Amino acid sequence: MKIFIYILMAFAIAVVAYNLTILNFDTLLVGDSAVALIGILAAGCAILLLGILLISKAIKRKAKL
C-alpha cells in the first residue's frame, strides 16, 4: 500500500509539472491556462491527501505497538 501511495504521489507531481508547462502567466484564467491551473490545484490536493494518508498509516502502525 505504501509503494502504491508513493506511485500516486509521483504521478500527481508529474501532472503538476506538465500543467506548469501549459500555464500562460499573461492570461492565467483564460482558455488552456485555466484548465492547467485547475489541474495544478487538483494535483496539489491529491498530494496533500496522500500525505495525510501516509501519516495516518504511520500513526496507526505505531499505535498497535
mmJSON file of the N, C-alpha and C atoms, coordinates in Angstrom:
{"data_MODEL":{"atom_site":{
"group_PDB":["ATOM","ATOM","ATOM","ATOM","ATOM","ATOM","ATOM","ATOM","ATOM","ATOM","ATOM","ATOM","ATOM","ATOM","ATOM","ATOM","ATOM","ATOM","ATOM","ATOM","ATOM","ATOM","ATOM","ATOM","ATOM","ATOM","ATOM","ATOM","ATOM","ATOM","ATOM","ATOM","ATOM","ATOM","ATOM","ATOM","ATOM","ATOM","ATOM","ATOM","ATOM","ATOM","ATOM","ATOM","ATOM","ATOM","ATOM","ATOM","ATOM","ATOM","ATOM","ATOM","ATOM","ATOM","ATOM","ATOM","ATOM","ATOM","ATOM","ATOM","ATOM","ATOM","ATOM","ATOM","ATOM","ATOM","ATOM","ATOM","ATOM","ATOM","ATOM","ATOM","ATOM","ATOM","ATOM","ATOM","ATOM","ATOM","ATOM","ATOM","ATOM","ATOM","ATOM","ATOM","ATOM","ATOM","ATOM","ATOM","ATOM","ATOM","ATOM","ATOM","ATOM","ATOM","ATOM","ATOM","ATOM","ATOM","ATOM","ATOM","ATOM","ATOM","ATOM","ATOM","ATOM","ATOM","ATOM","ATOM","ATOM","ATOM","ATOM","ATOM","ATOM","ATOM","ATOM","ATOM","ATOM","ATOM","ATOM","ATOM","ATOM","ATOM","ATOM","ATOM","ATOM","ATOM","ATOM","ATOM","ATOM","ATOM","ATOM","ATOM","ATOM","ATOM","ATOM","ATOM","ATOM","ATOM","ATOM","ATOM","ATOM","ATOM","ATOM","ATOM","ATOM","ATOM","ATOM","ATOM","ATOM","ATOM","ATOM","ATOM","ATOM","ATOM","ATOM","ATOM","ATOM","ATOM","ATOM","ATOM","ATOM","ATOM","ATOM","ATOM","ATOM","ATOM","ATOM","ATOM","ATOM","ATOM","ATOM","ATOM","ATOM","ATOM","ATOM","ATOM","ATOM","ATOM","ATOM","ATOM","ATOM","ATOM","ATOM","ATOM","ATOM","ATOM","ATOM","ATOM","ATOM","ATOM","ATOM","ATOM","ATOM","ATOM","ATOM"],
"id":[1,2,3,4,5,6,7,8,9,10,11,12,13,14,15,16,17,18,19,20,21,22,23,24,25,26,27,28,29,30,31,32,33,34,35,36,37,38,39,40,41,42,43,44,45,46,47,48,49,50,51,52,53,54,55,56,57,58,59,60,61,62,63,64,65,66,67,68,69,70,71,72,73,74,75,76,77,78,79,80,81,82,83,84,85,86,87,88,89,90,91,92,93,94,95,96,97,98,99,100,101,102,103,104,105,106,107,108,109,110,111,112,113,114,115,116,117,118,119,120,121,122,123,124,125,126,127,128,129,130,131,132,133,134,135,136,137,138,139,140,141,142,143,144,145,146,147,148,149,150,151,152,153,154,155,156,157,158,159,160,161,162,163,164,165,166,167,168,169,170,171,172,173,174,175,176,177,178,179,180,181,182,183,184,185,186,187,188,189,190,191,192,193,194,195],
"type_symbol":["N","C","C","N","C","C","N","C","C","N","C","C","N","C","C","N","C","C","N","C","C","N","C","C","N","C","C","N","C","C","N","C","C","N","C","C","N","C","C","N","C","C","N","C","C","N","C","C","N","C","C","N","C","C","N","C","C","N","C","C","N","C","C","N","C","C","N","C","C","N","C","C","N","C","C","N","C","C","N","C","C","N","C","C","N","C","C","N","C","C","N","C","C","N","C","C","N","C","C","N","C","C","N","C","C","N","C","C","N","C","C","N","C","C","N","C","C","N","C","C","N","C","C","N","C","C","N","C","C","N","C","C","N","C","C","N","C","C","N","C","C","N","C","C","N","C","C","N","C","C","N","C","C","N","C","C","N","C","C","N","C","C","N","C","C","N","C","C","N","C","C","N","C","C","N","C","C","N","C","C","N","C","C","N","C","C","N","C","C","N","C","C","N","C","C"],
"label_atom_id":["N","CA","C","N","CA","C","N","CA","C","N","CA","C","N","CA","C","N","CA","C","N","CA","C","N","CA","C","N","CA","C","N","CA","C","N","CA","C","N","CA","C","N","CA","C","N","CA","C","N","CA","C","N","CA","C","N","CA","C","N","CA","C","N","CA","C","N","CA","C","N","CA","C","N","CA","C","N","CA","C","N","CA","C","N","CA","C","N","CA","C","N","CA","C","N","CA","C","N","CA","C","N","CA","C","N","CA","C","N","CA","C","N","CA","C","N","CA","C","N","CA","C","N","CA","C","N","CA","C","N","CA","C","N","CA","C","N","CA","C","N","CA","C","N","CA","C","N","CA","C","N","CA","C","N","CA","C","N","CA","C","N","CA","C","N","CA","C","N","CA","C","N","CA","C","N","CA","C","N","CA","C","N","CA","C","N","CA","C","N","CA","C","N","CA","C","N","CA","C","N","CA","C","N","CA","C","N","CA","C","N","CA","C","N","CA","C","N","CA","C","N","CA","C","N","CA","C"],
"label_alt_id":[null,null,null,null,null,null,null,null,null,null,null,null,null,null,null,null,null,null,null,null,null,null,null,null,null,null,null,null,null,null,null,null,null,null,null,null,null,null,null,null,null,null,null,null,null,null,null,null,null,null,null,null,null,null,null,null,null,null,null,null,null,null,null,null,null,null,null,null,null,null,null,null,null,null,null,null,null,null,null,null,null,null,null,null,null,null,null,null,null,null,null,null,null,null,null,null,null,null,null,null,null,null,null,null,null,null,null,null,null,null,null,null,null,null,null,null,null,null,null,null,null,null,null,null,null,null,null,null,null,null,null,null,null,null,null,null,null,null,null,null,null,null,null,null,null,null,null,null,null,null,null,null,null,null,null,null,null,null,null,null,null,null,null,null,null,null,null,null,null,null,null,null,null,null,null,null,null,null,null,null,null,null,null,null,null,null,null,null,null,null,null,null,null,null,null],
"label_comp_id":["MET","MET","MET","LYS","LYS","LYS","ILE","ILE","ILE","PHE","PHE","PHE","ILE","ILE","ILE","TYR","TYR","TYR","ILE","ILE","ILE","LEU","LEU","LEU","MET","MET","MET","ALA","ALA","ALA","PHE","PHE","PHE","ALA","ALA","ALA","ILE","ILE","ILE","ALA","ALA","ALA","VAL","VAL","VAL","VAL","VAL","VAL","ALA","ALA","ALA","TYR","TYR","TYR","ASN","ASN","ASN","LEU","LEU","LEU","THR","THR","THR","ILE","ILE","ILE","LEU","LEU","LEU","ASN","ASN","ASN","PHE","PHE","PHE","ASP","ASP","ASP","THR","THR","THR","LEU","LEU","LEU","LEU","LEU","LEU","VAL","VAL","VAL","GLY","GLY","GLY","ASP","ASP","ASP","SER","SER","SER","ALA","ALA","ALA","VAL","VAL","VAL","ALA","ALA","ALA","LEU","LEU","LEU","ILE","ILE","ILE","GLY","GLY","GLY","ILE","ILE","ILE","LEU","LEU","LEU","ALA","ALA","ALA","ALA","ALA","ALA","GLY","GLY","GLY","CYS","CYS","CYS","ALA","ALA","ALA","ILE","ILE","ILE","LEU","LEU","LEU","LEU","LEU","LEU","LEU","LEU","LEU","GLY","GLY","GLY","ILE","ILE","ILE","LEU","LEU","LEU","LEU","LEU","LEU","ILE","ILE","ILE","SER","SER","SER","LYS","LYS","LYS","ALA","ALA","ALA","ILE","ILE","ILE","LYS","LYS","LYS","ARG","ARG","ARG","LYS","LYS","LYS","ALA","ALA","ALA","LYS","LYS","LYS","LEU","LEU","LEU"],
"label_asym_id":["A","A","A","A","A","A","A","A","A","A","A","A","A","A","A","A","A","A","A","A","A","A","A","A","A","A","A","A","A","A","A","A","A","A","A","A","A","A","A","A","A","A","A","A","A","A","A","A","A","A","A","A","A","A","A","A","A","A","A","A","A","A","A","A","A","A","A","A","A","A","A","A","A","A","A","A","A","A","A","A","A","A","A","A","A","A","A","A","A","A","A","A","A","A","A","A","A","A","A","A","A","A","A","A","A","A","A","A","A","A","A","A","A","A","A","A","A","A","A","A","A","A","A","A","A","A","A","A","A","A","A","A","A","A","A","A","A","A","A","A","A","A","A","A","A","A","A","A","A","A","A","A","A","A","A","A","A","A","A","A","A","A","A","A","A","A","A","A","A","A","A","A","A","A","A","A","A","A","A","A","A","A","A","A","A","A","A","A","A","A","A","A","A","A","A"],
"label_entity_id":["1","1","1","1","1","1","1","1","1","1","1","1","1","1","1","1","1","1","1","1","1","1","1","1","1","1","1","1","1","1","1","1","1","1","1","1","1","1","1","1","1","1","1","1","1","1","1","1","1","1","1","1","1","1","1","1","1","1","1","1","1","1","1","1","1","1","1","1","1","1","1","1","1","1","1","1","1","1","1","1","1","1","1","1","1","1","1","1","1","1","1","1","1","1","1","1","1","1","1","1","1","1","1","1","1","1","1","1","1","1","1","1","1","1","1","1","1","1","1","1","1","1","1","1","1","1","1","1","1","1","1","1","1","1","1","1","1","1","1","1","1","1","1","1","1","1","1","1","1","1","1","1","1","1","1","1","1","1","1","1","1","1","1","1","1","1","1","1","1","1","1","1","1","1","1","1","1","1","1","1","1","1","1","1","1","1","1","1","1","1","1","1","1","1","1"],
"label_seq_id":[1,1,1,2,2,2,3,3,3,4,4,4,5,5,5,6,6,6,7,7,7,8,8,8,9,9,9,10,10,10,11,11,11,12,12,12,13,13,13,14,14,14,15,15,15,16,16,16,17,17,17,18,18,18,19,19,19,20,20,20,21,21,21,22,22,22,23,23,23,24,24,24,25,25,25,26,26,26,27,27,27,28,28,28,29,29,29,30,30,30,31,31,31,32,32,32,33,33,33,34,34,34,35,35,35,36,36,36,37,37,37,38,38,38,39,39,39,40,40,40,41,41,41,42,42,42,43,43,43,44,44,44,45,45,45,46,46,46,47,47,47,48,48,48,49,49,49,50,50,50,51,51,51,52,52,52,53,53,53,54,54,54,55,55,55,56,56,56,57,57,57,58,58,58,59,59,59,60,60,60,61,61,61,62,62,62,63,63,63,64,64,64,65,65,65],
"pdbx_PDB_ins_code":[null,null,null,null,null,null,null,null,null,null,null,null,null,null,null,null,null,null,null,null,null,null,null,null,null,null,null,null,null,null,null,null,null,null,null,null,null,null,null,null,null,null,null,null,null,null,null,null,null,null,null,null,null,null,null,null,null,null,null,null,null,null,null,null,null,null,null,null,null,null,null,null,null,null,null,null,null,null,null,null,null,null,null,null,null,null,null,null,null,null,null,null,null,null,null,null,null,null,null,null,null,null,null,null,null,null,null,null,null,null,null,null,null,null,null,null,null,null,null,null,null,null,null,null,null,null,null,null,null,null,null,null,null,null,null,null,null,null,null,null,null,null,null,null,null,null,null,null,null,null,null,null,null,null,null,null,null,null,null,null,null,null,null,null,null,null,null,null,null,null,null,null,null,null,null,null,null,null,null,null,null,null,null,null,null,null,null,null,null,null,null,null,null,null,null],
"Cartn_x":[0.828,0.0,0.873,1.96,2.848,3.485,3.885,4.506,3.483,2.242,1.182,0.909,0.94,0.73,1.867,3.086,4.219,4.136,3.656,3.479,2.432,1.322,0.288,0.804,1.627,2.208,3.143,3.914,4.812,4.004,2.898,2.025,1.445,1.03,0.475,1.538,2.758,3.842,4.11,4.027,4.207,3.086,1.876,0.757,0.982,1.472,1.781,2.851,3.896,4.985,4.488,3.646,3.113,2.23,1.374,0.477,1.222,2.357,3.163,3.698,3.92,4.41,3.304,2.069,0.942,0.524,0.799,0.361,0.907,0.055,0.448,0.173,1.217,1.059,0.462,0.429,-0.196,-1.719,-2.254,-3.705,-3.932,-3.87,-3.875,-5.234,-6.319,-7.643,-8.442,-7.735,-8.405,-7.918,-8.85,-8.523,-7.761,-6.68,-5.89,-5.205,-4.906,-4.267,-5.198,-6.474,-7.436,-7.527,-7.543,-7.587,-6.32,-5.177,-3.907,-3.879,-4.417,-4.45,-5.334,-6.477,-7.357,-6.662,-5.935,-5.191,-4.105,-3.43,-2.386,-2.993,-4.118,-4.779,-5.284,-5.854,-6.348,-5.208,-4.107,-2.962,-2.344,-2.338,-1.85,-2.701,-4.018,-4.922,-4.678,-4.447,-4.178,-2.89,-1.863,-0.597,-0.803,-1.558,-1.829,-2.603,-3.635,-4.434,-3.633,-2.801,-1.967,-0.93,-0.417,0.5,-0.184,-1.41,-2.181,-2.438,-2.734,-2.948,-1.69,-0.539,0.722,0.965,0.707,0.915,-0.049,-1.31,-2.277,-1.934,-1.426,-0.997,0.179,1.104,2.241,1.79,0.848,0.332,-0.391,-1.18,-1.898,-0.938,0.136,1.143,1.842,2.148,2.829,1.895,0.603,-0.352,-0.567,-0.362,-0.519,0.603,1.742,2.886,2.687],
"Cartn_y":[-1.191,0.0,1.256,1.189,2.341,2.683,1.668,1.882,2.454,1.958,2.457,3.936,4.338,5.752,6.603,6.113,6.863,6.971,5.924,5.971,7.01,7.047,8.045,9.466,9.636,10.951,11.371,10.436,10.744,11.116,10.416,10.743,12.143,12.504,13.832,14.916,14.645,15.607,15.766,14.664,14.737,15.557,15.435,16.226,17.708,18.028,19.43,19.958,19.183,19.627,19.835,18.936,19.073,20.317,20.523,21.679,23.001,22.988,24.207,24.623,23.641,23.981,24.587,24.289,24.795,26.198,26.553,27.845,29.018,29.98,31.246,32.319,32.897,33.809,35.153,35.449,36.695,36.597,35.473,35.241,33.991,34.149,32.999,32.311,33.049,32.472,32.334,32.23,32.152,30.911,30.137,29.02,27.894,27.474,26.342,26.643,27.898,28.248,27.991,28.234,27.977,26.48,25.684,24.227,23.74,24.279,23.897,24.304,25.47,25.937,25.032,24.638,23.714,22.364,21.906,20.656,20.718,21.85,22.023,21.994,22.686,22.694,21.304,20.59,19.239,18.284,18.369,17.507,17.876,19.158,19.579,19.025,19.034,18.442,16.944,16.274,14.839,14.543,15.348,15.162,15.369,16.395,16.675,15.526,15.039,13.947,12.654,12.371,11.17,11.285,12.489,12.699,12.474,12.953,12.723,11.232,10.526,9.081,8.363,8.758,8.142,8.385,9.595,9.923,9.143,9.022,8.283,6.797,6.247,4.845,4.644,5.611,5.505,5.597,6.466,6.599,5.323,4.765,3.524,2.394,2.322,1.273,1.426,2.656,2.883,2.679,2.92,2.741,1.26,0.398,-1.032,-1.612,-0.951,-1.477,-1.318],
"Cartn_z":[0.0,0.0,0.0,0.743,0.856,-0.495,-1.22,-2.526,-3.506,-3.444,-4.31,-4.043,-2.785,-2.437,-2.995,-2.894,-3.447,-4.971,-5.615,-7.074,-7.443,-6.698,-6.958,-6.714,-5.685,-5.42,-6.555,-7.067,-8.188,-9.426,-9.657,-10.782,-10.624,-9.411,-9.167,-9.373,-8.978,-9.192,-10.686,-11.432,-12.882,-13.524,-13.026,-13.54,-13.268,-12.085,-11.755,-12.701,-12.914,-13.796,-15.221,-15.706,-17.059,-17.171,-16.186,-16.229,-16.076,-15.419,-15.322,-16.688,-17.551,-18.889,-19.755,-19.429,-20.214,-19.769,-18.53,-17.996,-18.799,-19.045,-19.657,-18.615,-18.053,-16.928,-17.336,-18.626,-19.075,-18.998,-19.396,-19.32,-18.492,-17.192,-16.29,-16.204,-16.319,-16.119,-17.415,-18.548,-19.842,-20.587,-21.131,-22.022,-21.349,-22.019,-21.524,-20.2,-19.945,-18.673,-17.501,-17.686,-16.619,-16.329,-17.379,-17.209,-16.515,-16.909,-16.283,-14.818,-14.507,-13.119,-12.266,-12.803,-12.088,-11.899,-12.906,-12.799,-11.74,-11.659,-10.646,-9.254,-9.081,-7.777,-7.398,-8.357,-8.083,-7.727,-8.45,-8.146,-6.8,-6.483,-5.17,-4.046,-4.245,-3.249,-3.107,-4.229,-4.191,-3.431,-3.653,-2.935,-1.447,-1.086,0.326,0.969,0.308,0.865,0.977,-0.006,0.072,1.186,1.408,2.53,3.866,3.987,5.212,5.407,4.319,4.406,4.878,4.358,4.807,6.292,6.737,8.154,9.034,8.598,9.414,9.479,8.38,8.395,9.354,9.379,10.287,11.748,12.027,13.396,13.808,12.898,13.187,13.468,12.681,12.871,14.21,14.62,15.889,17.072,16.893,17.975,18.289,17.319,17.537,18.381,18.422,19.172,20.608],
"occupancy":[1.0,1.0,1.0,1.0,1.0,1.0,1.0,1.0,1.0,1.0,1.0,1.0,1.0,1.0,1.0,1.0,1.0,1.0,1.0,1.0,1.0,1.0,1.0,1.0,1.0,1.0,1.0,1.0,1.0,1.0,1.0,1.0,1.0,1.0,1.0,1.0,1.0,1.0,1.0,1.0,1.0,1.0,1.0,1.0,1.0,1.0,1.0,1.0,1.0,1.0,1.0,1.0,1.0,1.0,1.0,1.0,1.0,1.0,1.0,1.0,1.0,1.0,1.0,1.0,1.0,1.0,1.0,1.0,1.0,1.0,1.0,1.0,1.0,1.0,1.0,1.0,1.0,1.0,1.0,1.0,1.0,1.0,1.0,1.0,1.0,1.0,1.0,1.0,1.0,1.0,1.0,1.0,1.0,1.0,1.0,1.0,1.0,1.0,1.0,1.0,1.0,1.0,1.0,1.0,1.0,1.0,1.0,1.0,1.0,1.0,1.0,1.0,1.0,1.0,1.0,1.0,1.0,1.0,1.0,1.0,1.0,1.0,1.0,1.0,1.0,1.0,1.0,1.0,1.0,1.0,1.0,1.0,1.0,1.0,1.0,1.0,1.0,1.0,1.0,1.0,1.0,1.0,1.0,1.0,1.0,1.0,1.0,1.0,1.0,1.0,1.0,1.0,1.0,1.0,1.0,1.0,1.0,1.0,1.0,1.0,1.0,1.0,1.0,1.0,1.0,1.0,1.0,1.0,1.0,1.0,1.0,1.0,1.0,1.0,1.0,1.0,1.0,1.0,1.0,1.0,1.0,1.0,1.0,1.0,1.0,1.0,1.0,1.0,1.0,1.0,1.0,1.0,1.0,1.0,1.0],
"B_iso_or_equiv":[0.0,0.0,0.0,0.0,0.0,0.0,0.0,0.0,0.0,0.0,0.0,0.0,0.0,0.0,0.0,0.0,0.0,0.0,0.0,0.0,0.0,0.0,0.0,0.0,0.0,0.0,0.0,0.0,0.0,0.0,0.0,0.0,0.0,0.0,0.0,0.0,0.0,0.0,0.0,0.0,0.0,0.0,0.0,0.0,0.0,0.0,0.0,0.0,0.0,0.0,0.0,0.0,0.0,0.0,0.0,0.0,0.0,0.0,0.0,0.0,0.0,0.0,0.0,0.0,0.0,0.0,0.0,0.0,0.0,0.0,0.0,0.0,0.0,0.0,0.0,0.0,0.0,0.0,0.0,0.0,0.0,0.0,0.0,0.0,0.0,0.0,0.0,0.0,0.0,0.0,0.0,0.0,0.0,0.0,0.0,0.0,0.0,0.0,0.0,0.0,0.0,0.0,0.0,0.0,0.0,0.0,0.0,0.0,0.0,0.0,0.0,0.0,0.0,0.0,0.0,0.0,0.0,0.0,0.0,0.0,0.0,0.0,0.0,0.0,0.0,0.0,0.0,0.0,0.0,0.0,0.0,0.0,0.0,0.0,0.0,0.0,0.0,0.0,0.0,0.0,0.0,0.0,0.0,0.0,0.0,0.0,0.0,0.0,0.0,0.0,0.0,0.0,0.0,0.0,0.0,0.0,0.0,0.0,0.0,0.0,0.0,0.0,0.0,0.0,0.0,0.0,0.0,0.0,0.0,0.0,0.0,0.0,0.0,0.0,0.0,0.0,0.0,0.0,0.0,0.0,0.0,0.0,0.0,0.0,0.0,0.0,0.0,0.0,0.0,0.0,0.0,0.0,0.0,0.0,0.0],
"pdbx_formal_charge":[null,null,null,null,null,null,null,null,null,null,null,null,null,null,null,null,null,null,null,null,null,null,null,null,null,null,null,null,null,null,null,null,null,null,null,null,null,null,null,null,null,null,null,null,null,null,null,null,null,null,null,null,null,null,null,null,null,null,null,null,null,null,null,null,null,null,null,null,null,null,null,null,null,null,null,null,null,null,null,null,null,null,null,null,null,null,null,null,null,null,null,null,null,null,null,null,null,null,null,null,null,null,null,null,null,null,null,null,null,null,null,null,null,null,null,null,null,null,null,null,null,null,null,null,null,null,null,null,null,null,null,null,null,null,null,null,null,null,null,null,null,null,null,null,null,null,null,null,null,null,null,null,null,null,null,null,null,null,null,null,null,null,null,null,null,null,null,null,null,null,null,null,null,null,null,null,null,null,null,null,null,null,null,null,null,null,null,null,null,null,null,null,null,null,null],
"auth_seq_id":[1,1,1,2,2,2,3,3,3,4,4,4,5,5,5,6,6,6,7,7,7,8,8,8,9,9,9,10,10,10,11,11,11,12,12,12,13,13,13,14,14,14,15,15,15,16,16,16,17,17,17,18,18,18,19,19,19,20,20,20,21,21,21,22,22,22,23,23,23,24,24,24,25,25,25,26,26,26,27,27,27,28,28,28,29,29,29,30,30,30,31,31,31,32,32,32,33,33,33,34,34,34,35,35,35,36,36,36,37,37,37,38,38,38,39,39,39,40,40,40,41,41,41,42,42,42,43,43,43,44,44,44,45,45,45,46,46,46,47,47,47,48,48,48,49,49,49,50,50,50,51,51,51,52,52,52,53,53,53,54,54,54,55,55,55,56,56,56,57,57,57,58,58,58,59,59,59,60,60,60,61,61,61,62,62,62,63,63,63,64,64,64,65,65,65],
"auth_comp_id":["MET","MET","MET","LYS","LYS","LYS","ILE","ILE","ILE","PHE","PHE","PHE","ILE","ILE","ILE","TYR","TYR","TYR","ILE","ILE","ILE","LEU","LEU","LEU","MET","MET","MET","ALA","ALA","ALA","PHE","PHE","PHE","ALA","ALA","ALA","ILE","ILE","ILE","ALA","ALA","ALA","VAL","VAL","VAL","VAL","VAL","VAL","ALA","ALA","ALA","TYR","TYR","TYR","ASN","ASN","ASN","LEU","LEU","LEU","THR","THR","THR","ILE","ILE","ILE","LEU","LEU","LEU","ASN","ASN","ASN","PHE","PHE","PHE","ASP","ASP","ASP","THR","THR","THR","LEU","LEU","LEU","LEU","LEU","LEU","VAL","VAL","VAL","GLY","GLY","GLY","ASP","ASP","ASP","SER","SER","SER","ALA","ALA","ALA","VAL","VAL","VAL","ALA","ALA","ALA","LEU","LEU","LEU","ILE","ILE","ILE","GLY","GLY","GLY","ILE","ILE","ILE","LEU","LEU","LEU","ALA","ALA","ALA","ALA","ALA","ALA","GLY","GLY","GLY","CYS","CYS","CYS","ALA","ALA","ALA","ILE","ILE","ILE","LEU","LEU","LEU","LEU","LEU","LEU","LEU","LEU","LEU","GLY","GLY","GLY","ILE","ILE","ILE","LEU","LEU","LEU","LEU","LEU","LEU","ILE","ILE","ILE","SER","SER","SER","LYS","LYS","LYS","ALA","ALA","ALA","ILE","ILE","ILE","LYS","LYS","LYS","ARG","ARG","ARG","LYS","LYS","LYS","ALA","ALA","ALA","LYS","LYS","LYS","LEU","LEU","LEU"],
"auth_asym_id":["A","A","A","A","A","A","A","A","A","A","A","A","A","A","A","A","A","A","A","A","A","A","A","A","A","A","A","A","A","A","A","A","A","A","A","A","A","A","A","A","A","A","A","A","A","A","A","A","A","A","A","A","A","A","A","A","A","A","A","A","A","A","A","A","A","A","A","A","A","A","A","A","A","A","A","A","A","A","A","A","A","A","A","A","A","A","A","A","A","A","A","A","A","A","A","A","A","A","A","A","A","A","A","A","A","A","A","A","A","A","A","A","A","A","A","A","A","A","A","A","A","A","A","A","A","A","A","A","A","A","A","A","A","A","A","A","A","A","A","A","A","A","A","A","A","A","A","A","A","A","A","A","A","A","A","A","A","A","A","A","A","A","A","A","A","A","A","A","A","A","A","A","A","A","A","A","A","A","A","A","A","A","A","A","A","A","A","A","A","A","A","A","A","A","A"],
"auth_atom_id":["N","CA","C","N","CA","C","N","CA","C","N","CA","C","N","CA","C","N","CA","C","N","CA","C","N","CA","C","N","CA","C","N","CA","C","N","CA","C","N","CA","C","N","CA","C","N","CA","C","N","CA","C","N","CA","C","N","CA","C","N","CA","C","N","CA","C","N","CA","C","N","CA","C","N","CA","C","N","CA","C","N","CA","C","N","CA","C","N","CA","C","N","CA","C","N","CA","C","N","CA","C","N","CA","C","N","CA","C","N","CA","C","N","CA","C","N","CA","C","N","CA","C","N","CA","C","N","CA","C","N","CA","C","N","CA","C","N","CA","C","N","CA","C","N","CA","C","N","CA","C","N","CA","C","N","CA","C","N","CA","C","N","CA","C","N","CA","C","N","CA","C","N","CA","C","N","CA","C","N","CA","C","N","CA","C","N","CA","C","N","CA","C","N","CA","C","N","CA","C","N","CA","C","N","CA","C","N","CA","C","N","CA","C","N","CA","C","N","CA","C","N","CA","C","N","CA","C"],
"pdbx_PDB_model_num":[1,1,1,1,1,1,1,1,1,1,1,1,1,1,1,1,1,1,1,1,1,1,1,1,1,1,1,1,1,1,1,1,1,1,1,1,1,1,1,1,1,1,1,1,1,1,1,1,1,1,1,1,1,1,1,1,1,1,1,1,1,1,1,1,1,1,1,1,1,1,1,1,1,1,1,1,1,1,1,1,1,1,1,1,1,1,1,1,1,1,1,1,1,1,1,1,1,1,1,1,1,1,1,1,1,1,1,1,1,1,1,1,1,1,1,1,1,1,1,1,1,1,1,1,1,1,1,1,1,1,1,1,1,1,1,1,1,1,1,1,1,1,1,1,1,1,1,1,1,1,1,1,1,1,1,1,1,1,1,1,1,1,1,1,1,1,1,1,1,1,1,1,1,1,1,1,1,1,1,1,1,1,1,1,1,1,1,1,1,1,1,1,1,1,1]
}}}
